[in-house]
Amino acid sequence: MKNNKPRIAVVGAGYWGKNLVRNYAELGHLSAVCDSNAKALKPFGDSYPDVPCVTSFQELVKSKDIDGVAIAAPAEMHFYLAREALLSGKDVFVEKPLALSLSDAHELKAIAEKQERILMVGHLLQYHSAFIRLKELIRKGELGRIHYIYSNRLSFGKIRREEDILWSFAPHDISMILCLAQEEPETVMATGGNYLHKKIADVTTTHLEFPSGLKAHVFVSWLHPFKEQTLVVVGERNMAVFRDTVPWAEKLLLYPHNISWHNGVPVPDKKEATQVEVEQSEPLKAECSHFIQCILSRKSPVTDAQEGINVLRILKASQDSLLNNGKKISLKEMLKKQDIFSAHETSFIDEEVTIGAGTTIWHFSHVLKGSRIGRNCSIGQNVVIGPDAVIGDGCKIQN
């Protein structure tokens, strides 16, 4: 790190990558832009002539002139790019989702912990000043006990083919709801519709039920007549509405509605909404600044790897529900069926070990500290692995 100033490389020169480039440049921390497509890099070379634009990711992460990597590549590349950057000793910011599978997400978390690196997920709205203010109101008890939460994220486009609307739009809302709920849901149920392509959902509604009795739902669509980005929190004392498509003065409203009872009949007492003052700031710049501060302080980000895993777990349960005609999914049961690996009770597994999904470890085997075992491996009886050994996917090691 030069002059106590983290040097950040942005990986991915597409639609969202250019926003990261702009913000890190304005913050004075942009040190490189990387994309395998040299043509996509040309505009950045013109706009930032002093910033290297490179096509080799492998060379980038080996560079001693880079401290952190911000990944804005297609979702299917997140795991590979983040993994390589972490193993190369870089702090990593990765756009949502953290990965496309829970096993990959857990592996990234384990590598980050072993390497003592920062791993941050781009759940942008956690850094929005209106959402931060909403959290403060809830923490101070202004809303009272929370009854239910819902969010709408709707627009006409941008329509994707590499992912459906659930994975494209819903992570932000799930992240906010989990943050406000301060607990994980017991059950998840999702329904949706595929209209433009028979295998890609264009609209979904996901219902969450929490142990405390709190209920929430997330409605997302890219096939909608108008744009809406709304989060509603209904409490026993006040109701809050966060809308990100209106002027700043109206972004966070508090409704002091209440219910009074007359002869056993609930009577609504409607009140005028009050505007809650919030700081006018760009959420993405706040998010980028937070990553830089985490690099400097070595403190865990607000949206760290575990938070990314929690969101990914809800996405996976929602996807399972969609594929099963809206079946209610128990997260507890889902996790039982999706053990990251299977190890016999007589086996020994040291700390700081990464083991891929589907791997089986048999009697009296010992996996030593720092070892990494891939997916779908079979480790026979009395096998000793490590320390710091690396085994690829699909390997079979006999007794």
Secondary structure, DSSP 8 states (H G I E B T S, - for coil): -BTTB--EEEE--STTHHHHHHHHHHTT-EEEEE-S-HHHHHHHHHH-TTS-EES-HHHHHH-TT--EEEE-S-GGGHHHHHHHHHHTT-EEEEESSS-SSHHHHHHHHHHHHHHT--EEEE-GGGG-HHHHHHHHHHHTTSS-SEEEEEEEEEEE----SSS-HHHHHHHHHHHHHHHHHTS--SEEEEEEE--SBTTB-SEEEEEEE-TTS-EEEEEEESEEEEEEEEEEEEESS-EEEEESSS-GGGSEEEE--EEEEETTEEEEE----EE-------HHHHHHHHHHHHHHH----TTBHHHHHHHHHHHHHHHHHHHTTT--EEHHHHHHHT-SEEE-TT-EE-SS-EE-TTEEE-TT-EE-TT-EE-TT-EE-TT-EE-SS-EE-TT-EE--
